[in-house]
Amino acid sequence: MFWTKYLFVAGPHRRSTVIWIIKRKYGFLSDDVKSVRTVVTPDISKIRNIGIMAHIDAGKTTTTERMLFYSGYIRALGDVDDGDTVTDFMAQERERGITIQSAAVTFDWKNHRINLIDTPGHVDFTLEVERSLRVLDGAVAVFDASAGVEAQTLTVWRQAQKHHVPCIGFLNKMDKPMANLNLCIESIKEKMHTTPILLQIPVGCGKSFSGLVDVLTKEQLTWKTQSKNDDGRSFNVQPLEQSEPALVEAVKEARAFLIEQVADLDDEFAELLLTDFSDNFDAVPSIKIKEALRRVTLARKAIPILCGSSLKNKGVQPLLDAIIAYLPDPSQRHHDVIQWYKEDLCALAFKVIHDKQRGPLVFVRIYSGTLKAQTAVQNINRDCTERVSRLVVPFANQYVEIPSITAGNIALTVGLKQTVTGDTIVASKASAAAALRRAQDKKGEKDSVKVILTGIEVPDPVFFCTIEPPSMAKQTDLENALSCLQREDPSLKVRVDPDSGQTILCGMGELHIDIIHDRIRREHGIETHLGPLQVAYRETVTQKAKSTDTLDRTIGERRHVVTVEVSVEPSDDTGSSSKFTFQTDSPNQLSADLKQAIENGVHSSFLQGPLLGYPVQGVSTEIQSVSLEPGTSPAMVSACVSRCVQKAMRAAGAQVLEPVMSLEVTVGEDYLGSVLGDLAQRRGTVRDIQSRHSDKVLLATVPLAEMMGYSTALRSLTSGTATFSLELDTYEAMNPQDQNMLLKRVAGLL
Ligand SMILES: Nc1nc2c(ncn2[C@@H]2O[C@H](COP(=O)(O)OP(=O)(O)OP(=O)(O)O)[C@@H](O)[C@H]2O)c(=O)[nH]1
């Protein structure tokens, strides 16, 4: 990686700015790509912060690559199959052909700035998707046109709904023989419970797919040739050929239907139709439909649908036009907290990456005010002041340094050392205090007012394993590597086993842990040894029970005597975290120190259940009495409470809960029998078997413990023709036989 210096004059109205270009080591020469003269701070109405989301392999990376190419920021088309795309830049991504980290890429299209995040499709990395959605204003959902809505599309769609992100849809892979427009439209309606509004009719299908007709303008877009070398940059746009009556009729029908759909969803448009175009709905100008469609999309009442084939270089430019036309600019999205900052800086750190030379680089989204390089900022979550030394924009395969960045934009900061994903960054302590005052004055409340942007919820990890450095001398290096990786990836948890002292990695899936292992080796140069992958069980209780315990110990000159009485019972919601209460009249008689000691004792017993030492959930604990002799230390109280709660839980029929996953397998009919047979052996329960073309889609639930190495097993069962996705469904009580087997196995008796 090296730095080059450029002098940049941004035009008559702007002052000269010095821009630094950092080139990634595999980058192309900057002269070959679009000039950095285009790097001006755009007006907020011309910014689009967009995510691309989809099921694994639907074509997000290929589509992103085409976008960069057509917008002029890269010289040649990369290919995920050859491992040379810009956004999949980590070594593992290139080798495995999948997207792991969301790579943010900025480019310009028709005088608009598009900040685009390529999000991973594999379920192990859903947190990456969630993290991106938090800061995006709109999203493109990419579908495989031969499969319609798939499991992961639905998960990501639900996440987008949660964050109120408006979407447009892109039916990719129209060149595949099994591509089916109707199947896609129907499955979007049925599974995503939204209204798809078809904006284009594909011309030809499968191998003969050659272009599209724009339903609004009735123009036919034809890409020149079917040749492999055609990059699809130029295409013909002409009025729809009347010589193809079937196509003309299909477009006419689609336009009438589209107008009807939009009128149903937008009162303003309905009124326009009825007053000015009541004689002939078809005469309504496409610009009016476009405006209404934008309102409908922003209100998330519908999802405009476009078609194409990224791999065959068709349909990506109209998709870029649609991003500008239908997805919101940052000022059109409401964030409650920002109003309290007025013109002051308010930004959210949404991703951390580690650069060997520069240390942590933090992606921030600016919500209000301006962030300047070489200034101090306040991190509200960590209550610390940090310094932003440089600000850079990741333009395709270059990093371009800029002096400042305004509201609505996304940038990469250099210099923030303590900030982690989800932190709110503001101008200063005084500015945070002023925002808090404004919020409190307005709301008339003191305590519950918040002036921080909400971060992301991190799901609990389901797998864990031990990790060991090659020698004790490398332990500190390993700890550093793990803390870097944790700052980047909040779904990775690291803890130390209190009994063995071993470091434990906890992650979201086999692939997740595998990738972390690989990154420690490649990025930090440490060869580590991973212990066998284990399932993160939980423990709970099945009945109510009471217990008393006394601790009487003399340490040195001092005697510690404490007696505790507790009761435990299953809480109404077994999936909830465990809670504890004091018997009504006691808390007031306890000192703050003693209360804290009791609380610590209860929490430590919740961390390690009585059966196997897994976290305890769904248990309500009541502290009935605590009596102690003067001089007893708080640590002894905690120890006694913890022991007593453990005893009570054992008496209350402690029970192991196991993670149960929902599984979706898409498999050819020929192999269905063997997949079902294998699933039965894995204690799976089949919920449904649906048909999709000649394939079957198998929906099942199956304990996670039975799914180790499933991808390899499925590959050999189906000669590599099946695909699957796996997601945590719930935690379920194990039956007594399975639980016994597990206890024996853990005790080394099996
Ligand atoms: N036939 C066809 N194949 C495509 C098209 N677009 C992408 N592909 C292929 O589909 C596969 C997956 O493409 P990617 O772009 O890596 O998909 P992705 O959604 O980014 O995948 P993940 O990041 O792993 O989730 C690759 O083999 C592509 O060559 C298309 O339009 N038509």
PDBQT file of the ligand as one rigid body, heavy atoms in Angstrom, charges set to zero:
ROOT
HETATM    1  N1  LIG A 801     -26.329 -17.025 -14.853  1.00  0.00    +0.000 N 
HETATM    2  C1  LIG A 801     -26.019 -15.998 -14.065  1.00  0.00    +0.000 A 
HETATM    3  N2  LIG A 801     -25.146 -16.166 -13.045  1.00  0.00    +0.000 NA
HETATM    4  C2  LIG A 801     -24.851 -15.091 -12.278  1.00  0.00    +0.000 A 
HETATM    5  C3  LIG A 801     -25.441 -13.811 -12.494  1.00  0.00    +0.000 A 
HETATM    6  N3  LIG A 801     -24.961 -12.966 -11.567  1.00  0.00    +0.000 NA
HETATM    7  C4  LIG A 801     -24.117 -13.672 -10.782  1.00  0.00    +0.000 A 
HETATM    8  N4  LIG A 801     -24.043 -14.951 -11.225  1.00  0.00    +0.000 N 
HETATM    9  C5  LIG A 801     -23.227 -16.045 -10.674  1.00  0.00    +0.000 C 
HETATM   10  O1  LIG A 801     -23.740 -16.399  -9.393  1.00  0.00    +0.000 OA
HETATM   11  C6  LIG A 801     -22.675 -16.737  -8.509  1.00  0.00    +0.000 C 
HETATM   12  C7  LIG A 801     -22.762 -15.866  -7.273  1.00  0.00    +0.000 C 
HETATM   13  O2  LIG A 801     -22.515 -14.534  -7.605  1.00  0.00    +0.000 OA
HETATM   14  P1  LIG A 801     -22.038 -13.449  -6.525  1.00  0.00    +0.000 P 
HETATM   15  O3  LIG A 801     -22.040 -12.130  -7.239  1.00  0.00    +0.000 OA
HETATM   16  O4  LIG A 801     -20.810 -13.877  -5.815  1.00  0.00    +0.000 OA
HETATM   17  O5  LIG A 801     -23.227 -13.539  -5.497  1.00  0.00    +0.000 OA
HETATM   18  P2  LIG A 801     -23.302 -12.914  -4.049  1.00  0.00    +0.000 P 
HETATM   19  O6  LIG A 801     -24.749 -12.729  -3.840  1.00  0.00    +0.000 OA
HETATM   20  O7  LIG A 801     -22.423 -11.730  -3.938  1.00  0.00    +0.000 OA
HETATM   21  O8  LIG A 801     -22.744 -14.083  -3.135  1.00  0.00    +0.000 OA
HETATM   22  P3  LIG A 801     -22.355 -14.010  -1.577  1.00  0.00    +0.000 P 
HETATM   23  O9  LIG A 801     -21.566 -12.774  -1.376  1.00  0.00    +0.000 OA
HETATM   24  O10 LIG A 801     -21.542 -15.228  -1.353  1.00  0.00    +0.000 OA
HETATM   25  O11 LIG A 801     -23.616 -14.019  -0.859  1.00  0.00    +0.000 OA
HETATM   26  C8  LIG A 801     -21.390 -16.562  -9.297  1.00  0.00    +0.000 C 
HETATM   27  O12 LIG A 801     -21.008 -17.819  -9.804  1.00  0.00    +0.000 OA
HETATM   28  C9  LIG A 801     -21.785 -15.623 -10.421  1.00  0.00    +0.000 C 
HETATM   29  O13 LIG A 801     -20.996 -15.777 -11.593  1.00  0.00    +0.000 OA
HETATM   30  C10 LIG A 801     -26.342 -13.667 -13.605  1.00  0.00    +0.000 A 
HETATM   31  O14 LIG A 801     -26.878 -12.614 -13.878  1.00  0.00    +0.000 OA
HETATM   32  N5  LIG A 801     -26.591 -14.797 -14.328  1.00  0.00    +0.000 N 
ENDROOT
TORSDOF 0
